[in-house]
Amino acid sequence: MKPITKAIRTRVEQTKEMEHSSPLFLTSSFCYTDAETMRAAFADEIDVNIYSRFSNPTVDEFVQRVCALEGAETGYATASGMSAVFASFMALMKQGDHLLSCNAIFGSTHTVITKILSKYGIDYTYVSATATAEEWKAAIQPNTKMIYLETPTNPGLDILDLQMISNIAKENNILLNVDNCFATPIGQRPIDFGADLVVHSATKWMDGQGRVLGGVVVGEEKLINEIYLFCRSTGPALSPFNAWVLSRSLETLDVRMERHSGNALYLAQQLENHPAITSLKYPFLASHPQHAIAKKQMYNGGGIVCFELKGGLESGKAFLNNLQMLTLTANLGDTRTIASHPASTTHAKLSEAERQAVNITPGLIRISVGLEHKEDILADIVQALEKC
């Protein structure tokens, strides 16, 4: 079966009620028929559910569906995207290890890397999102344990060459950890290019309606087992209710991303030469600096468009204030189109120098393109631009 079919048809075992849609197992713990079975469960001699912090049938279904989409062996779901990122770091790195990361990453991930990992004796080095193979190789240290990256990057939509970086990681026996949130497994499968781990904020496109928080990390079984053991003890478990919502949402992810990416491409094409915009980026536009790489490793360009306004910060404020339909929020991946200003929201904790290094300028606007009619989205943006 194709990945999307496998994901839709993957489900928990049907109960005696013969339900068509999977039930929600909203329970904190699980029961045993006798003392010996209970002892064996806690001794890890049998594979059964114990406690929903460890495992839960509804959560397991969600994870298995993501694995089907990503082509992964197994995975573990967490309470949020950031808990998935943090767990993928802490479970697999230790004091004295070194993390090599792309510098263009989500603001909270930047905080974890620069402010939190150092408390545990884990060092880091950043390389540019546009770094060459030689620059990636030069940044590797003897104690480099993991390479971490986003592609497309948040919010600048830089595209990193997964095959190139994967080859470098394997040549040096380094784990490759890829945040695939922006692309989704419908738009890109990093494991096909050699990634060892893939992390997601399921809060975004996977949910698709701005309802629940969730995160997931998938990949090689031996690596996921270490993440599972870390999370089992530290507790960032995904709520069964949130997992049930997310699992249902995965059934429509393919058709939703077709509309999101189609709307985004239309929007990018119509706005690229607008007089109020100095530059615009979308991976599937021929003008994108890494367009060839995007076409090589992505099935679609995703649902994010970003552009730089003439007039910088003041124009950015005016644009947001003049929008009539688009929503102002820091979230993305919703049915409703969202406009945000990264420099003052998602990446506000970066220094000015750090923002400049990853091209987060005062006039940068990020549009998460929704499912509304494309002409209505365009009309609202155009009328707001005309008032800047």
Secondary structure, 3 states (H helix, E strand, C coil): CCHHHHHHHCCCCCCCCCCCCCCCCCCCECCCCCHHHHHHHHCCCCCCCCECCCCCHHHHHHHHHHHHHHCCCEEEEECCHHHHHHHHHHCCCCCCCEEEEECCCCHHHHHHHHHHHHHHCCEEEEECCCCCHHHHHHHCCCCEEEEEEECCCCCCCCCCCHHHHHHHHHHCCCEEEEECCCCHHHHCCHHHHCCCEEEEECCCCCCCCCCCCCEEEEECHHHHHHHHHHHHHHCCECCHHHHHHHHHHHCCHHHHHHHHHHHHHHHHHHHCCCCCEEEEECCCCCCCCCHHHHHHHCCCCCCEEEEEECCHHHHHHHHHHHCCCCEECCCCCCCCCEEECHHHCCCCCCCHHHHHHCCCCCCEEEEECCCCCHHHHHHHHHHHHHCC
